[in-house]
Amino acid sequence: MADGSLVLLPTPGHTAGSMSLLVRRTGRPPLLLAGDLTNGAGILQRGQLPGVGSRRQLAQSTRKVLALAQRQPGLVVLPAHDPTAAQRLLSEPSSASHADERVRRTITARIPHTRCNGADHTPFPGTSRGAAPDVTAR
């Protein structure tokens, strides 16, 4: 259903409450903003699991996302920590709607270095390490 709607999907594994956002774009392939489910779209496509979190939940969430990709032709999966995500989004045809432009700006924004469950997370190359306060979950 390419109606411009947004759907939150539970994708626990890296953290218990992780969510992904399915963006059903009109006239364009859908986007899945996959958050912390994986650190790379290629890793997800191969069914590999990242090293941090509940292996059982990561495996379940990965299977669900791969099944969604089978049902949604052209699904573009954009993990938060995938250094190729912004470039893959920007390389799509330039007939982007206003809403797509907002998504592009959000994804390509410089995100400061953070910590999550004791692990370093610098989502995109070139972001400033130590620019943001430590947000380690307690």
C-alpha positions in Angstrom: 0.0 0.0 0.0 1.9 3.1 -1.2 -0.3 5.7 0.5 2.4 7.8 2.2 1.6 6.2 5.6 4.2 5.5 8.3 4.1 2.2 10.2 6.1 1.4 13.4 7.4 -2.1 13.5 8.9 -3.8 16.5 12.4 -5.0 15.7 13.9 -5.9 19.1 17.3 -7.5 19.4 20.0 -4.9 19.8 17.8 -3.4 22.5 14.6 -4.7 23.9 12.3 -1.9 22.6 13.9 -1.3 19.2 11.5 -0.1 16.5 11.8 0.3 12.7 9.8 2.7 10.7 8.2 1.6 7.4 7.6 4.6 5.1 5.0 3.7 2.4 5.9 6.3 -0.3 3.5 7.1 -3.0 4.9 6.1 -6.4 8.2 5.1 -5.0 9.6 1.9 -3.3 9.0 1.8 0.4 11.7 2.7 2.9 12.4 0.8 6.1 14.3 3.0 8.6 15.7 0.0 10.5 17.3 1.7 13.4 19.7 -0.5 15.4 18.5 -3.8 14.0 21.8 -4.1 12.1 24.7 -2.0 11.2 24.5 -2.6 7.4 21.9 -3.5 4.8 24.2 -6.1 3.3 24.6 -7.9 6.6 20.8 -8.0 6.9 20.3 -9.2 3.4 22.7 -12.1 4.1 20.8 -13.0 7.3 23.8 -12.3 9.4 23.4 -11.0 12.9 25.3 -8.1 14.4 27.3 -9.0 17.6 25.5 -7.0 20.3 22.1 -7.9 21.8 19.7 -10.8 22.2 20.7 -13.3 19.5 17.2 -14.9 19.5 15.4 -11.5 19.1 17.9 -10.4 16.5 17.3 -13.6 14.5 13.5 -13.2 14.8 13.5 -9.5 13.8 15.9 -10.2 10.9 13.6 -13.0 9.6 10.6 -10.6 9.8 12.4 -7.9 7.9 13.6 -10.3 5.2 10.0 -11.5 4.9 8.8 -7.9 4.6 11.3 -7.3 1.8 9.9 -10.3 -0.1 6.3 -8.8 0.2 7.4 -5.2 -0.6 9.2 -5.2 -4.0 12.0 -2.7 -4.1 12.0 -2.1 -0.3 15.0 0.2 0.6 16.4 -0.8 4.0 18.3 2.0 5.8 19.9 0.9 9.1 20.9 3.8 11.3 24.6 2.8 11.5 25.1 1.8 7.8 27.6 4.3 6.3 26.1 3.6 2.8 22.5 4.4 3.8 22.6 8.1 3.0 24.3 7.5 -0.4 21.9 4.8 -1.4 19.0 7.1 -0.5 20.5 10.0 -2.4 21.2 7.9 -5.5 17.5 7.2 -6.0 15.7 9.0 -8.9 15.4 12.7 -8.3 11.6 12.9 -8.5 11.5 13.1 -4.7 8.4 14.5 -2.9 8.6 17.1 -0.2 8.3 14.4 2.5 11.1 12.4 0.9 13.3 15.5 1.1 12.7 15.7 4.8 13.6 12.1 5.2 16.8 12.7 3.2 17.8 15.6 5.4 17.1 13.7 8.5 19.2 10.7 7.4 22.1 12.8 6.1 22.2 15.1 9.1 25.4 14.8 11.2 24.6 12.7 14.2 26.9 13.2 17.2 28.8 10.3 18.8 26.7 8.5 21.4 27.1 5.5 23.7 24.4 2.7 23.9 24.7 -0.1 26.4 28.4 0.6 26.8 29.1 0.3 23.0 30.4 3.1 20.9 28.1 4.3 18.2 29.3 6.7 15.6 26.6 6.4 12.9 28.2 8.1 10.0 31.9 8.7 9.1 33.0 12.2 9.9 30.7 12.7 12.9 32.3 14.4 15.8 33.4 12.0 18.6 32.6 13.3 22.0 30.5 16.2 20.8 27.4 15.0 22.6 26.9 13.9 26.2 27.2 10.3 27.1 23.6 8.8 26.8 24.5 5.3 28.0 21.3 3.5 29.2 21.3 2.9 32.9 
